Amino acid sequence: MSFIQNFIRNFVPKVKADEEEEELVDPQTVLREECSAKNCEKLKEILNTCNDRVNSRKQTEETCLEELVDYVQCVDHCVAKTLFSKLK
């Protein structure tokens, strides 16, 4: 056995999860979904409209970058208000 393998086996703690423990849920994912549905639904609607318009055309130079940035900023701003209070 190499030095590194021996070191890891002897000094790196092993973590075992109980099978009965509930599955961990990322609070950021939950908050993003809530913010998207509650606070940023108008911007999401604008983004979806833009995406539908762009996808309906075969050749276009239009992108929905501005709409995407506005929507992501809205969601991130909403999430940032409460995320750290939910972290352990």
C-alpha positions as CSV (number, residue, x, y, z in Angstrom):
1,M,0.0,0.0,0.0
2,S,1.3,3.4,-0.9
3,F,2.0,6.2,1.6
4,I,-1.0,8.2,0.3
5,Q,-3.4,5.3,0.4
6,N,-2.2,4.5,4.0
7,F,-2.6,8.1,5.0
8,I,-6.1,8.3,3.6
9,R,-7.2,5.1,5.2
10,N,-5.8,6.1,8.6
11,F,-6.4,9.8,8.8
12,V,-9.3,10.8,6.6
13,P,-12.6,10.3,8.3
14,K,-15.2,8.1,6.8
15,V,-18.7,9.4,6.6
16,K,-21.6,7.0,6.5
17,A,-25.1,8.1,5.9
18,D,-28.0,6.5,7.6
19,E,-30.4,4.9,5.2
20,E,-33.3,6.4,7.2
21,E,-32.1,10.0,6.8
22,E,-34.2,12.0,4.5
23,E,-32.6,13.1,1.2
24,L,-30.9,16.5,1.4
25,V,-32.5,19.3,-0.6
26,D,-30.5,22.3,-1.8
27,P,-32.2,25.4,-0.3
28,Q,-31.0,27.5,-3.2
29,T,-32.9,25.3,-5.7
30,V,-36.1,25.6,-3.6
31,L,-35.7,29.3,-3.3
32,R,-35.1,29.8,-7.0
33,E,-38.3,27.9,-7.8
34,E,-40.3,30.0,-5.3
35,C,-38.8,33.3,-6.5
36,S,-39.4,32.4,-10.1
37,A,-43.0,31.6,-9.5
38,K,-43.8,34.5,-7.1
39,N,-41.5,37.5,-7.7
40,C,-40.2,37.1,-11.2
41,E,-43.1,35.6,-13.1
42,K,-43.5,38.7,-15.4
43,L,-39.9,38.5,-16.5
44,K,-40.1,34.7,-17.0
45,E,-43.2,35.3,-19.2
46,I,-41.2,37.9,-21.2
47,L,-38.3,35.5,-21.6
48,N,-40.6,32.6,-22.7
49,T,-42.3,34.9,-25.3
50,C,-38.9,35.9,-26.6
51,N,-37.8,32.2,-26.8
52,D,-40.9,31.2,-28.6
53,R,-40.5,34.1,-31.1
54,V,-36.8,33.2,-31.7
55,N,-37.5,29.5,-32.0
56,S,-40.3,30.0,-34.5
57,R,-38.0,31.6,-37.0
58,K,-35.5,29.6,-39.1
59,Q,-33.0,32.4,-39.6
60,T,-32.7,35.3,-37.1
61,E,-30.0,37.2,-35.4
62,E,-32.3,38.0,-32.4
63,T,-31.3,36.5,-29.1
64,C,-33.0,36.7,-25.8
65,L,-29.9,37.6,-23.9
66,E,-31.3,40.8,-22.3
67,E,-34.5,39.0,-21.2
68,L,-32.4,36.1,-19.8
69,V,-30.1,38.5,-17.8
70,D,-33.1,40.4,-16.4
71,Y,-34.8,37.2,-15.3
72,V,-31.7,35.7,-13.7
73,Q,-30.9,38.9,-11.9
74,C,-34.4,39.0,-10.5
75,V,-34.3,35.4,-9.3
76,D,-30.8,35.9,-7.8
77,H,-31.8,39.1,-6.0
78,C,-34.8,37.4,-4.5
79,V,-32.8,34.3,-3.5
80,A,-30.0,36.4,-1.9
81,K,-32.5,37.9,0.6
82,T,-33.1,34.7,2.4
83,L,-30.6,32.1,1.3
84,F,-28.0,32.5,4.1
85,S,-30.7,32.3,6.8
86,K,-31.6,28.8,5.5
87,L,-28.0,27.5,5.5
88,K,-26.8,25.5,8.5
